[in-house]
Amino acid sequence: MIHRTRRRSILTGLISSALLIAAPGVLGAEKLIWLLRDLPPLVVVDGPQKGQGVIDQLMPVLMANMPQYQHVVMRVNRARALQMLHAPSLTCDPTLIWNPARARWVVYSTPVIALQGNGLAIQRQNQLQIAPFVTDGKVDLSALLNSHALKLGVIAKRSYGEVIDRQLPQSPAHQIFIHYGGNPMSSLLRMQQADRLQALLGYWPEIQVKARQQGLSPDSMIFYPVLGAPALQSLYVGCSDTPEGRRVIGRVNDILAHQGREVIIKSRAQWLAPESSVDHPRPLLPAPTDAH
């Protein structure tokens, strides 16, 4: 089991500035809580691209087409979001990865969009340090962690996809730092700059956006996909697995198949990267897929 390094003082901020935004709905209608967090290219909370994430642009469409609910948006971190999805209230998260553990208590929509998968980011100056573990531009994450060559930063309770999720618990506990607080990617980047950890996991556009917000040049970092992990990672809307949650997902699927598709196609174009080397990967947001 991964060593859970946490600061108790940070845990009091699990609801990261718990921002609640009520959207118009039927007076007295059932409350539908949407759980969001800063996660470029899906949700962008700060900076020049604020509100331009794929999910940022999809949410008004979902709400407008479900007027029977009183929509409430809460900004919470991943750990808190998973706690709330366990609760009996009607709660949904539009940025979920499917994994077997969550599927026991979360009902999923059809895929919203496919992203380039999570991978490992390091500072360019440390490139030679992990070179022995790189094959065809992909890093052998398990071998790297078991070599004790570096310390890796991860976000608490976040799923990085089935392949990576299986490897992390099997790696030396002291090689992994788990961040439980608010704005975790920014904090991990600061720790990386201070050499308290040498690598971190995340989506490349997420890391790039957060690096710029920290005043760092994304060109100073290199991104590696993880060996054995799929190139693309499907993202879903997930709701608490209750009768009402299943009804919401049924409606979400209808919206994604019609009005939502046009929004996603338009918004994805803003997040395409030029095709080049591993440090500037292939297009980040392929066309939406209809099957997982």
N, C-alpha and C positions, 0 to 999 in steps of 0.2 A: 504494500500500500504506500502511495506517495506520501512523503513527509509533508504535513500540512502546517507550513510556516505562516502564521497569521498574527496580526496585531489586533488585540481586542478592542483598542480604541477605534480602529477602522470599522469594525463590525457594526458599530452604532450607525454607520452611514450606509448600510446595505441598500436602503432606498436612496440612491444617489440624487440628492436634492429633490426627492419625491415630487416631481412636477405632475400635476393632474390637469388635464385639459378636457373639458366636457364638450362634446359635439352635440348639435341639435338632434332631438329625437322626439318620439311621442311622449307627452307628459305622462309620468307615472309608468313608463315602459321599463322593462327589465334592463338592468345595467349590464353592459358588456365591457369588460375591462381589457384594454389592449396594453401589452407590456412591450416597451421599447427601450433601446439603449443605443448609445453612439457606436455605430458599426458601419463605417464606410466599406463598400459603396452602397449599402442598404439604407442606413440611417445616418445622416450627417447633422450634428447638433451645432457645431461651431464653424467659423471660417467662411471663406467666400463661396463655398459650395453648400452652405447651410440649407437644409430643406430640399436638396436636389437628389438625395439618395433614391434608389429604386423603390424602396418601401415607403419613403417619405411621399412619393408621388402616387403610390398605389393606395395608401390609406384613405384619402378623401373619396376615392372611387368605391372602396369597400363600404365606408360609412354611408355614403349617399344612397347606395343600393340596399342598405339594410336599415331603413328608417324606423322599423319596429322596435329598435333597441335604443337605449340611451348610451352613447359611446363615451367612454372615459379612457384617456391615454395616461399611463403611468410610466415614468422613466425610472427603471430599476436595473440593477446589475444582473448578470446571469444567475448567480446563486439565488438571489431573492426571487427572480422570475420563476425558477423551478419550484421554489417553495409555494408560490402563489398558484401555480398550475396544479399543485396537489390539493388545493383547497376546494371546497364545494361550490364556491362562487363561479359565475360564468366568466372565464378568463381565457384569453388567447394571446399567443405570441407569434408574430408574422416573420420571425427570423430563425426558425428552428432547423437544425439538422436532424434527420431521422437516426435513431440508434435503438437497439433492442430494449435497453432498460427503460427509456422514455416511452416506448411504444406500449408499455403495460398500463400507462395511465394518461397518455396524451393521444388524442385522435388527430390525424394529419390530413391536410388537404392534398390535392394533386400538386406536383412541383410548381413553385412560383417561378424560379429561375435557377440556372446552373452557373455557379461561380468556378473560377479556377480554385482548386482546393487549397486548404491551409498548408503552409510550409514553414521552413526555417529561415529566419533572417539574422544575418550577422553583420558586423561592421566589416567593410572591405579590407581593413588592415588585418583582420583575423582569417582571411580567406585561406591562407596556407595551413592554418591550424586544423581545418577540417578537410583539407584536400584528400587525405588518405581514405575518407569515408564517402567520397563523391564518385558516382558512376553515371556517365552520360547526363551530367547536369543535375542528378538527383542524389540526395543525401540519405545514407543508411542511418536513420535516426537511432535505432536500437543499438547498433554497433558503436555509434558516436557516444551515446550516453554511458554505455557500459565500459568505454575506454577511459572514463573519468577525465576527458580532455577539456570539458567546459561545463558551465552551469547554464541551465535552460530555464527561461521564464515562461509560465503558462498562466492562464486566467482560470480562477476557481469555477468548477462546475461546468465549464464550457466543453462542448463536444467538438473535437477536431476531425471527426470522421472515424469510422470503425477501425481502420488500420492503425491510425495514430493513437486512438483511445485504448487499443489493446496493448500497445507498446509502452505507454507511459507508466502504468502500474508495475510493469515487469522490469523497470529500470531502477538503478540505485537511487534511493530516496533523497540522498543529500545532493544529487546532481540536479534536482528540480526545485525551483522556487514557485510557489503557488500564490498568486495575488488575489486577495478577497475584497479589496476596497473598491471605491469608486474610480472611474476613469483609469482602468487598469492598464490599457495599452500605453498610455502616456507615461504612467509610472514605471512600467517595464522598460520603456525606451530610456528614461532618465537613469535607471539602474544600469542599463547596458552602457550608457555613456560614462558612468562612474566605474565601470568594470566590476560591478558587483555581480553581474551575470554577463555572459558573452553571446548568448543567442536567445531568441524568443520565437514563439509560434503565433501565426495569425494569417489573415488574408493579406496579400501583397498590397492591394489598394488601401486597405485599412492602415497598414504600417506606414505607407507613403504619406497619407493624409496626416496621421498623428505625428510623424517625423517633422513635417512642415510646420505644424502647430507648435512644435517644440523648438523651432528655429534650426532644425537639422536639415541637411541636404539629403534627400532620398538617394542621391547618387553615391553617398558615402556608405550605402548598405547594399548587400547582395542577398537575393532571395533564392532559395532552393526548394523545389518540390520534394516530397518525402518518397523514397524508394518504396514501391509496392502499393502506394495509395493511388486511387483513381485520379486522373487529371482534372476531372470536373466534380463538383460537389453540389448536389441539389439542395435547395432551401425550400422550406414549407411554412405554411401557416399551421400552427398547432393549437388546439384548445383542450381544456380539461375534458377528460373522457366521461362525460355525463350525457344524458339524453338531449339537453339543450345545447351542449357543446357539439354534439354530432349534427344537430340541426344547423348550427352556425356553419360548420364545415361544409355541409351540403350546399348552403347558399354561397359560401366563398368559392367553391368549385365552379358553380354556375357563373359567377362574376369573372373569375380568372379565365374561363373559356370564351368570354365575350368582351365586355368593356375593359377588363383588366389587361388583356393581351396587348391592346394598342398602347396603353400607358407604359407597360414594361418594355416593349420594343423601342419606344421613343426614348425612355430614360436610360436604357442600357447604352445607347450611343455615346452618352456623356462620359462613360467610364471605360471606353476602349483604350488599350495601350498599343503602341506600335509593335509590330512583330520584330523581335530582335533576340538578344541573348538572354541568359538565365536571370540577369539582374533586371531586365525589362521584359517580362514574360509575354507570351502570346495574348490575344484578346482576353480580357478578364471576364466578360459577360457574354457567353455564347447565347444563341437564340434559345428561348424557353423550350423546355421539353415537356411532352405530355405523359411520359411514363418514367417510372423510377426503376 
